[in-house]
């Protein structure tokens, strides 16, 4: 299949819902008000790209490369990032809806999740060393064998993290987040 390469381009109001694309490459591109929902982007490559106010809900990212990709004010419901290639995987999220996404087994050191909804997200066996969860709702998020060393959850809300099943060494939590660390003990913190 012929590879399509795009560099330094801006895409606005692109509608690609339910499409199947393979081996597309984008470098230093921006996507604004685009709709990729329910699309399949097999073996696509995104390097230094920004998605703003885009809909990527239920998009399939099989064997995709995401390197230094930022998502702003975008909707990514049910996306399985665990299908992306691990090599140079680097993403950031600002004001996004990431409910029911999976980041299981990804290495996401120093990833920024800011002002986002992450309800029901799966972080099983994910390395989130130094990650920052600023004003992020983690209701029903799954933390199992997750590495949260030096992660900052001081302004995160609604999380439930078992300190015995996760590595939280030197992670930051606020006093208001204590109940999210003690949930399994069925005690009340006031």
Buried (B, 14 or more C-beta within 10 A) or exposed (E): EEEEEBEEEEBEEEEBEEEEBBBBBBBEBBBBBBBBBBBBBBBBBBBBBBBBBBBBBBBBBBBBBBBBBBBBBBBBBBBBBBEBBEEEBBBBBBBBBBBBBBBBBBBBBEBBBBBBBBBBBBBBBBBBBBBBBBEBBBBBBBBBEBBBBBBBBBBBBBBBBBBEEBBBEEBBBEEEBEBBBBBEEEEEEE
